[in-house]
Amino acid sequence: MATYDVTASPIKINDVTKIMGKISLFRKINILSFLRRLNSTVDSTETEKFSLSLKEWWDDRKGPAAALHSMNTVRVPLIKEALIGTRDEAGELGPHPLKGFSILDVGCGGGILCESLGELGSDVLGIDPNPVAINVATTHLMLTKNSSDIKDRVKYQSCSLEDLIKADSEPIDTDSSSEDFDCVVASEVLEHVADVDMFVHQLSQMAKPGGSVVFSTINRTIPSLFLAKMAAEYIFNILPRGTHDWNKFVTPEELDEIVKRHSMSTVSVIGLGYNPLTNVWNYQSDTNMNYFLHAIKQ
Ligand SMILES: C[S@@+](CC[C@H](N)C(=O)[O-])C[C@H]1O[C@@H](n2cnc3c(N)ncnc32)[C@H](O)[C@@H]1O
């Protein structure tokens, strides 16, 4: 039987170079992209699902993102509440209650949430690994907003969270730190990432101590299998078929455990109900389908 001599000299760089030299270019590319995926939260088969056109992202009535548009009616007040302690649904705090707050919207897609948060006065950075979505978000902002104020406050960047953290930690700009934002948002993204634990860790790194990290996502339950997955994709055609993999859904209990592991504590979990016939969302105590979780960075 062959044995491995642990005292033998370790493999040298030259040996690796020789081995790599014998592998075809095609296999090398596969190996390198596999190694990169191991260290990334991005699953490109998931992000490519969101290469939608400007019209598809921004058709708020019949487009594949219509439910995300109407979701702003519930998620925007919840983000306000996370930042200023009130949902301010009657708009008593004036048109810009989020003035002075910085928000990072991770997996911002075509900018549906970023624009609404920018309208409320905050500085928003929307990032997404899908350059098609970022192009749509930038184009929509430029084409539809007259005021240069919001165009200056809402910015987009096509990159992953790990790219942003790496760029942030490079010592070019001494004023920047990895703990930059008052609020970090991941809305309808968790169910698409390659590694939830790594992703949540990175979200936490981007929040200020005492800042908020907010999630909206889909629970992994039997009702969500039939309604959020099967009915939404195959009966009501609200979403393109194959948008979701039920196995990737995360329960609120699991998310609570994960946020605790990454220096955060959950302050609230709120169920979100959706009526596919009217495209209307509401708050509810039941978290069996969609839910919103607000955590604070310690
Ligand atoms: C359902 S869309 C949500 C868009 C936006 N957050 C909204 O709610 O309007 C999911 C988005 O997450 C992005 N995404 C998927 N995996 C990601 C990852 N690992 N990191 C950041 N964004 C990701 C996709 O490219 C896509 O634009």
The ligand as an SDF file (V2000), in Angstrom:
LIG
                    3D

 27 29  0  0  0  0  0  0  0  0999 V2000
  -34.9520   39.8370   -6.1390 C   0  0  0  0  0  0  0  0  0  0  0  0
  -33.7090   40.9670   -6.6140 S   0  0  0  0  0  0  0  0  0  0  0  0
  -33.9270   42.2090   -5.3840 C   0  0  0  0  0  0  0  0  0  0  0  0
  -33.5640   43.5820   -5.8590 C   0  0  0  0  0  0  0  0  0  0  0  0
  -33.7050   44.6890   -4.8080 C   0  0  0  0  0  0  0  0  0  0  0  0
  -33.0460   44.3610   -3.5640 N   0  0  0  0  0  0  0  0  0  0  0  0
  -35.1540   44.9680   -4.5240 C   0  0  0  0  0  0  0  0  0  0  0  0
  -35.6830   44.3940   -3.5690 O   0  0  0  0  0  0  0  0  0  0  0  0
  -35.7640   45.7470   -5.2460 O   0  0  0  0  0  0  0  0  0  0  0  0
  -32.2350   40.1380   -6.0420 C   0  0  0  0  0  0  0  0  0  0  0  0
  -30.9490   40.9070   -6.3750 C   0  0  0  0  0  0  0  0  0  0  0  0
  -29.8880   40.3600   -5.5850 O   0  0  0  0  0  0  0  0  0  0  0  0
  -28.7100   40.3400   -6.3560 C   0  0  0  0  0  0  0  0  0  0  0  0
  -27.7920   39.3510   -5.7620 N   0  0  0  0  0  0  0  0  0  0  0  0
  -27.8150   38.0080   -5.8630 C   0  0  0  0  0  0  0  0  0  0  0  0
  -26.7880   37.4640   -5.2000 N   0  0  0  0  0  0  0  0  0  0  0  0
  -26.1180   38.4880   -4.6210 C   0  0  0  0  0  0  0  0  0  0  0  0
  -24.9620   38.5800   -3.7870 C   0  0  0  0  0  0  0  0  0  0  0  0
  -24.3020   37.5080   -3.3940 N   0  0  0  0  0  0  0  0  0  0  0  0
  -24.5510   39.8080   -3.3810 N   0  0  0  0  0  0  0  0  0  0  0  0
  -25.2330   40.9200   -3.7400 C   0  0  0  0  0  0  0  0  0  0  0  0
  -26.3290   40.8930   -4.5570 N   0  0  0  0  0  0  0  0  0  0  0  0
  -26.7610   39.7030   -4.9830 C   0  0  0  0  0  0  0  0  0  0  0  0
  -29.1980   39.9850   -7.7510 C   0  0  0  0  0  0  0  0  0  0  0  0
  -28.2680   40.3250   -8.7570 O   0  0  0  0  0  0  0  0  0  0  0  0
  -30.5090   40.7800   -7.8310 C   0  0  0  0  0  0  0  0  0  0  0  0
  -30.3360   42.0350   -8.4120 O   0  0  0  0  0  0  0  0  0  0  0  0
  1  2  1  0
  2  3  1  0
  2 10  1  0
  3  4  1  0
  4  5  1  0
  5  6  1  0
  5  7  1  0
  7  8  2  0
  7  9  1  0
 10 11  1  0
 11 12  1  0
 11 26  1  0
 12 13  1  0
 13 14  1  0
 13 24  1  0
 14 15  1  0
 14 23  1  0
 15 16  2  0
 16 17  1  0
 17 18  1  0
 17 23  2  0
 18 19  1  0
 18 20  2  0
 20 21  1  0
 21 22  2  0
 22 23  1  0
 24 25  1  0
 24 26  1  0
 26 27  1  0
M  CHG  2   2   1   9  -1
M  END
$$$$
